[in-house]
Amino acid sequence: MAMLGALKRLSWELHELDLGHEVERIQGPPTPANFLREYVSANKPCIFTGCVESWHATNKWSRDYLLDKCGDTAVTIDVTSNGRGDAVTIAEMEDGNTLECFAQPWQEKMSFGEFVSYLESSRESTPPIVPYLQKQNNNLLEEFPQLRGDIEDAGPHWAMEAFGAPPDAVNLWVGDERSVTSFHKDHYENIYVVIAGTKTFTLLPPSSVYRLHLGTYPAASYTRVPKGDLVVQLEEPPRTVVWSPVELPSSEPGSPSAATAANRWPLFFAEDLPGPMRCEVRAGEVLYLPSLWHHHVTQTANDEGWVVAVNFWYDMKFDAKYAYLKLVEDLAAQAGLGPSTMQGCSDG
C-alpha cells in the first residue's frame, strides 16, 4: 500500500535524522534557552537528572511525612477493577454480556489517610479493586495546598522560563504497580517529576499515530452497584471515543503475550519500523514529555509500596507540528489505518 509505505518512511526518517532510538539523559538542569532550542522546539523528549535535589519533596515525602501533613485532607480517588482507567476495556455489563468499550474510572471522595489504607488493603480485595490518586486538573494545588512549599509550584525554573508562562495545572499522582496508563496523547507540554518509585514510559512520536490501531468505542464508566461491586455502564446519552487498544505484553494477569500482542496490533510491533522509545524515570528525575507524543505508562513501587509523582502541564503552541499531526491522522484514515479524525474524541 503506497500510503502505508510513505508513513513508514516518515517514521524512519524522523528517527534517523533527529530522534534517534533512545531518550537522552542529561545530567543537571539545562539553561532555558538550550531547553527551548534543543527539546521544546524540536518536540523531542529528554530526561534530566540532578534537577530537583533542592525540593523538600524529594527528601521528605515518605509515607509518614505525607500522612502527617495530609492525612485528614479530602481527596478525589479514581477506582477501577483492573488498574486501567480511561482505557479500552472488555467489560462485563450488567446484563451479563461483554463489550469492548472506553471505560472511565469511578471517583470517590475520602481523606488521604483513608486512601493510603485503601491502597494497601485493596491488594487483597475480591473482586479486584485498584485505587489511584490521579484526579489531575490541578489537584496538587487545589487539594494539597500544604505541599506546594515542598516543590517549585510553577515547575522547574528553566521550564517555566522556556515556556514563558506558569503551568495550567500541577498534578499529584500516587498509586502502585497495579495502575497502568493506556496509550494517549496530551495537548500540553509536560514536565514529569518522579518523587518515589519508578515510572516506565513507552513513547511514540506524533507522526507514528498510524501505528496505534485507533478505533471508535462506546463511552462507559465504572460505577458502584448497591452491594458495593464495581460495574461498567454505558454512558447516556451515548457517545463514542477514539482511542488506542494497544497493550504491551507482560506477565501480569490479563496482559497479552508477546505473540498475541504482535498478532492483534501488527503495526505497533512491526519489525520493519523503529521500535517505540522506552525510558525509565526514577525518583529524583525529570522527564520532558513533548505535547502530542503518545505515551503508555507503567510503574514500579518503592520499598514503601507506592509510586509518587508530580507533573506540570504547560500550554502547547498550536503551530506547524499540530498541522503535521492532523495531516498524518488524515493520511492514516484514508489508508484505512484509523478512524476519521472527525469521529468521536481523540484527545488524551
N, C-alpha and C positions, 0 to 999 in steps of 0.2 A: 504494500500500500504506500503510494507516494507520500501522502500526508504524514503517515507514521514515520517513514524514513526521514523526512525533514525534521520532525520533532526530535527524533533520536540524535540527529547530527547536532541540533541545537544543544541538547544536553551534554554531549561530549565536548563541544567547543567551549561551552561555558566553564566546565571543569578544567579543561586543559589550558585555557587562556588566562583564567583568573582564580577560580575557587580552589583548585587542587582537589585532593580527596580526603583531607583531614582538617578538622577545625584547628586553627592556630591557637597556641597557648603562649601568652605574653606575660613576662614577669614584670610586676609593677604597674602603676596606673599610667595610661597614655596622656599626652597633652590633649586638650580639647581639639586643637587643630589637626593633630595626627589621627585621632579617633574619627573625626568627621571625614577627613580625606581618605583614609585607608579602609575604613569599615562601613560607616554610615552611607557615604556617597556611593560606595561600591556594593551596598546591600550584601555584606559579607559577614558571617558570624565569626566570633572570636571569644576566647576565654582569657580573662585577666586574673592573675594571681597576685596576692600581696597587696590588694587594694582596699580592703575593709578591715585591716587588723586593728584600727583605732576604734571601730564600732564596739560599744558595750555589748551589742547583740552577739557578736562572735565570741565574746569572752564569758558572758554571764547567762545566756539563755539556756540554762539547764531546766530540767523538769521542775525541780524545787523552786527555782527563781521565778519561772513563769506562773506557777501555781500561787506563789506568794503575791506576785504583782497583779495577777489577772484572775485568780480562782473564782471570784464572785462576779466577774464580768459576763454580761449576757452576750452570747454569740450565736451566729447562724451556722448550722451544720448541714452539709449535704449527706444524704444516706441512700445507698443502693444495696442490691443483693449480691453484686459481683465486683464492686470497686470501679465500675465503668459508667460514670455519669456523663451525659452529653456524648453518647456513643451509639453506634448501630448495635442493636441487641436483638437476639432471638428470644422473645419473651413469651411466657405462658400467660394468656389472657384469662380473664375471669370465667369465660365460657369453656375453658379447658383446651382451646386451640392455641397453636403457636403462631407468632407473627414476627417477621423481621421489621423492626421499626427503629426510629431515632428516639431514644429514651433519655429524658432529663431526670435528675435526681429529686428525691423527696427532701424538703427542707424542714428542719426542726430548730426551735429555739431552746437553749439551755445555758447554764453557766459554763465557763471554760473548764472549771474543775470537774463538772459532770461530764463534759466532753472527753477529758483525759481518762476518766474512769471508763467511759463508754468505749473509747478506742481500745482499751485493754480487754475489757470483758467481752466485747463483740468477737474476739478471736475464737471464742468457744461457742458462739451462738448457733443455734439450729432452728429454722433455716438460716443460711448465712446473712450477715448484716455487716456492711462496711461503712463506717462514718468517716467523713473527710471535711476538715475545715478549709474551705476554698471558695467562699462566697464571692470574692473579687469585688468589683465596683467600689474600690477604696476602703475595703473592710479594715485595714490596719489603722488608718487614721480615724475612721468613724467608730469602730467597735473597740479598738485598743489604744485610745489616746495616751494612756500611761506609758506606752512603749515607744512613742515617737522620739523621745530623747535618747534612745539606745541605738538609733540609726541616723543616717543623714536623710531627713524626711523628704527631701526633694531629689534623692538619689545621689550617687557619687558626683562630686562637683564637676568632674571633667565631662560627664554625660550631660548634665543639665546645661552646662555652657555650650556644648556642641549642639544640643537640640534647640537652645535658645528660649526655653520656657520650662517651668516646673512640670512635673508629671500630671497627667489627667487622673491617675489612680495609683495608690500604693496598696499592695495586697499582701496578706499573710496567708501562708499555706502550711497546714500541719496535718500529717497523716502517716501512713506506714506503707510497707511494700505491697499491700493488697490493692491500693489505688493506682489505676493506670489511666493516663490521659490519651485519648484516641487522636489520630491524625486530624489536624485542623490548622487553620492559619488565623492570624490576628491582624487587624488594621491598626496596629500600634508598633512603635519601636519599643523593644522590650529589654530592660536591664534586669537580669535574674540572678539573685544572690542566694546561695545555699548557706544556711546557718548551721544545720546539723544533718548528718546523714549524707547520702549521695543521690543525685538525680542523673538519670541517663536519658539524653535527648537523641532521637533519631530524626534527622533533618533531610528535607528535600527543598531545593530552591523553587521559587515560583514558576520557573519555566518547565518544571517536571510535574506539573499538576495532572498531566495526562496519564501519569503512572499510578494514580491513586484510585482508579476504578470507581470514580464518583457515581453515586446513584441517588435516586429520589425515594425518600422513605416517609411513611406516615409518622407524624409527630405524636409522641406519647410522653407520659410522665409516671414516675413511681408515686404511689400513694399508699397510705396505711388503711387497711380494712379494719372493721371494729375489733376483730380478735388480735390485732397488732401486727399481722404479717404485712410485708410489702408486696404489692402487686403493681403491674404495669397497666395503665389505662390510656386509651387513645384520647387525644385532645378533642374537645368540642368547642366551637365548630372545627371541623377537620382542616388540617393544613399539612403541607409536606416540607421536608428539609432535604437539601442536597448535602451529602456527607460521604466520607470515605469509610468503607467497611474493612479496610486492610488491617489485619492483626499481625503482630510479629510472633514467630514461633518461640515457645518457651516450654519449660517443664511444669508450669503452673496448671492446675486443673482448669479445663475448659479452653486452654490455648491450643491452637493448631500445631501439628508437627511441621517441620520444615518442608516435607514433601507436599502436605496438604495445602500449606500456605502458598507455595510456588504454583500449585495447580489452580488454586482459586483466584490468585491475583498475579498472573504471569508477568505483566509489565513492571510491577513493583520489584519483583525478584529476578528480572531478566538478566542473564549473564552477559548480554551484548550491550548493556547500559552501565554507566557508572554506578557503583554501589551508593546507597544513601550514606550521608555523613553521620557518624555516630560519635558522641562525646560524653564523657562522664564529668559532671560538675560536682566537685567535692566541697566539704564545709570550708568556708572562707574564700571561695572562688566566685567569680562574676562571669556570667555568660551574656554577651550581647547577641540577642536573637533578633535579626532584622525583621521589619514588617513584611508580611505576606509569605514568609517562609513556612512551609508545612512542617509540623513537628508532632512527635509522639513521645510521651514521657513515662518512664518507669522510675522506681525509686527503691533505695536500699536503706533500711533503718539503721540508726546508730545503736550504741550499747543501751541506750535508754528506751529503745523500741519505737522511735519515731523519726520522721524527717521534717525539718522546719526550713522554710524559705521565705524570702521577701522579694517581690518584684515590683518594678516601676514601669508603668505604661506611659509613653510619651506619644503625642500626636504624630502620625506619619504624614508625609507630604504626598498628595495625590498628583504625582508627576509622571515622567516617562515610564518608570518601572511599572506603575499601575496600568498604563495603557498597554505595555508589552504583555503583562499578565492577562489582561482581558483578550488580547489577540490570541495568545496560546490557548486560553479556555475555549474561544470560538473555533479555532482550528481543530482542537480535540473533539469538540461536539460534532463538527462537520465530518470528522473521520469516524464517528461512532464510538469514541472513547470516553464519552461522558455526556451528561445531560446538558441541554441548552442552559446558558447562564441566566436566561430569563426565567427559569423554573425555580420555584422554592426559594430557599435561602442558603447561600454558600458561605455566609460569614462564619468565622470560627472564633 
